Amino acid sequence: MFSIETDGPVARITLANPKRRNALGLQLMQKLTEALGELGPRTDIGVIVVAAEGPAFSAGHDLSEMVDRDPEFYDGLFAACTHLMDAIREVPQPVIAEVAGVATAAGCQLVAACDLAVASTEATFATPGVRIGLFCSTPMVPISRAVGRKRAMEMLLTGEPIDADTAAQWGLVNRVVPPDRLREATDELAARITRFSDHTIAIGKQAFYRQLDCGEPQAYDLTRQVMAANAATDDAQEGIDAFLAKRPPSWSGRQGR
């Protein structure tokens, strides 16, 4: 279903069902949500990477389990999908999607829900639900926030895929690299993040998403309070002192990692 490995402060979740194109079945989504809930409190983990085996990052929901089910099943299925995307936002660590191949429908949603994304030049992205009579309504939530209204609507209304370079231009992914550099580029990005205070990163990630839901005056009011509280933390004081003293900082981390 998936594997988890750790390398220093980086935890790597790898979807491991390439024969099913890493489809997001109900059980898989529930287990991924549980895994994120277990990784979130760990003080030895500073970044979480979501990757996949095979030519598809994820082809979206497992359509084979969506035939002739009752309304309660469908409601539970999409609730599980929403809980997974919420879990990505709620963990204090930044979550990076490492996309080697196809990411469609809920698979594209998973990429958009991650905080950052690194893609291979061979990766493609699409929300093709309209073609089978099932509009990609839940995927539109993070995708529209990543690429904007007009571009999201084009993806949703046509179902046509975009290539990795277009995804980068539109803001769906952060960077595009050759296939043989994908793991290396993801690791480099993770390493740049884990140099800093876990506590500070967690504060910033939470505030980032909270302010997105506010009008500008409310966003400033929120972030002013967050930044004032952040300034009083041990890591902020250590970072300021280290900068003034021209020395490397020594971070305490969320729980002293």
N, C-alpha and C positions, 0 to 999 in steps of 0.2 A: 504493500500500500504506500508506504513512505519510510524513509530512514532519517535518523538524526545523528549527526556527528559534530563534534566540537574540535576546534583547532584554536587553542588559546582563548581569546575573548569572543570568538565568532562561532555561532551555532549554525549549522547548515541543515535545512530540511529539504530532502530530495524526494519528489514524487517519483514513485517507482513502479508504475504500471504502463509501460510504453505500448503494450499490445492494445490497451484500451485508450491510448492517446492521453493518458493521465486524466481521464474524465473525473469530474468532481461529483462522485456519488454521495449519497446521504451519509453513509458511514464514514467515508473519507473526510468529508467536511467536519463532521462531529469530532473525529479523532484529531484532525489538524487544529481545531479550536482548543481541544484539551491540551495538545502539545504546546501551543502558544501560551496557554494559561500556566503551564508548568515552567516554561522558559522565562516568562516575564519576571518573576520574583528572584531569579538566580543572579547573585551579585558577581558571578564570574563571567557572565555573558554580557557583552556590550553591543553586539550587532547580531541580527538574525538574517540569514540568507534563505530564500525560497528558490530552489532550482528543480530540475526535472530530468529524468532519463529519457532518451529517445528523441525522435524528430519533432515531438509536440511538447511544448511547455504544458498546455492543457487545452483540450478541445471543448471545455465547458461542461455542462451538466451531462450526466450519463442518461441519454435519451431512452435507453433500454429499460430503465426502471420507472419511466414516466408514462407508460402505456396503460390505459384503462385503470387508472387509480382513482380513488375517491378524493373529493375536494380537501379533506383533512390531510391526506398525504402530501398534496401539492403545497398546502399552506405550511406544513412542517418542513418540507424540502427547502422552500425559499426562506423560511425562518432560519434554518441551519446555515444557509448561504450568507444571510445577513449577519448572523452571529460570528461567522468566520471573518468577514470583512471588518466587523466591529473589533474583534480580538486583535487584528493587525494594528488598528489604530490605538487600542488601549494598552498594548504592551509598552513599557517604557523604552525599550530598545528600538532604534531604527530598523526597519525591515526592508531588505533589498531583494527585488525580484531579479533573478538571473535567467534570461530568456534566450534559449538556444534556437527554438523553432516556432511552431505555430501557437498562437494564443488567441482563442476565439471564444465569443460569448462569455460565460462565467470565467473562463480562463483569462480573457482580456480584462474582465472585471478584477480578477485577482492581481494582475499586473498594476492596474490603475490604483488599487487599494493600498499597495505597498508604498512605503515612503519614498523609495528610490527604485530605479530600474536600470539595469545594464542589459543590452540586447546584442545578439550576434547579427551580423549583416544578413544572415539567412532567416531571421525572425520575421514573421508577419502577424498582423493584428486585425481582428474583425469582430463585428457583432452581427452575425448573419441570421439571427432568430426570425427576422421578418420573412425570410425565405421559406420557413417551415410553419408559418402561422403563429409563432410564439415570439412576440416582440421582446427584445432584450431590455426589459424595463428595469430590473435591478442592476444590471451592468451599467446602465446609463448614469447611475448616481455618481460613482467615482470617475467614470470616463468623462462626463460633461464637466466635472470640476477640474479635470486635468487638461483637457484640450479646448474647452469653451463650447458654447452652444451650437454655433453653425457647423463646426467640424464634427462634433458629436452627433448632431442630427444627420449629417451626411453618412456617417458610419452606420447609424441605426436604421435609416430609411432605405439605404441601398444594399447593406450587407456586404459591400465590397471590401476586400482586405487592403490594408495599407502596408507598405514595406517599412523596414526598420528606420531608414533615413527620414521618411515622412513622420513616423512616430516620434522621432527625436525633435524634428522641426515643430511639431504640434504640441510637444510637452508631455507625451505619454511615457517616454523613457528619457533617461538622463544622458546616456551616451551609447554609441554603437561601435562595436569593435569586430575584427575578423573572428571567425569561429574558434581558431586556435588560441585566441587571447581572451576568450570570454571569462574563464575561471580566474585568470590572472588579473584582469581588469576589475572584476568584482572584489577579489581579495584586496587589491590596492585601494579601492574605495572604502571598504570596510576598515582597513588599517588606518586610513586618514581619520576616520571617525573615532576609532577606539583610542586614539592618542589623547582624547579630551575627557573631561570629567563625565562619568556616567550620570551623576546627579544633575549636572547642568543640561546634558542632552535630554534627559527625561523631562525636565521642566520645560525646555524649549519645544519639544515635540508636542506635549500636551497643550501648551499655549497656542502653538501654531494652528492646530485644528479647532480649538475653541474660538479663536478670533476670526476664522474664516466664516463662521456662522453669525457674525455680528455686523452691524453697520459700522462705519468708520469711527464715529465718536465712541461707541461702545467698545470697539476693538482697542482703541487707545486707552480707554479706562481700564479694561481688563489687563492689557499688556503692561501698563504702568504699574499696576499692583503686583503683577508677576515679577517684573524686573526689580522692583524695590525689594521684594522678598528674596529674590535670587541674589541680589547684591549683598545681603546679610549672611549668606551661607558661607561655610568654611571654605568650600572650593573657590568661590568667587573672591574671597579675601586672599586666599593663597595665590590665585592666578594674578590678581592685581599686584600683590607684593612681589611675586616672581618677575612680572613684567618690569616693574620699577627697579628691581635689583638686578635685572638682566641675567636671570638664572632660569633653568627649567622648572616648571611647576611640579609639585608632588600632590596628585589628586587623592582625595579620600574616597571618592566614588559614592554610589547610592548607599551602600552599607559597608563602606570601608574596603572595597575590593582593591 
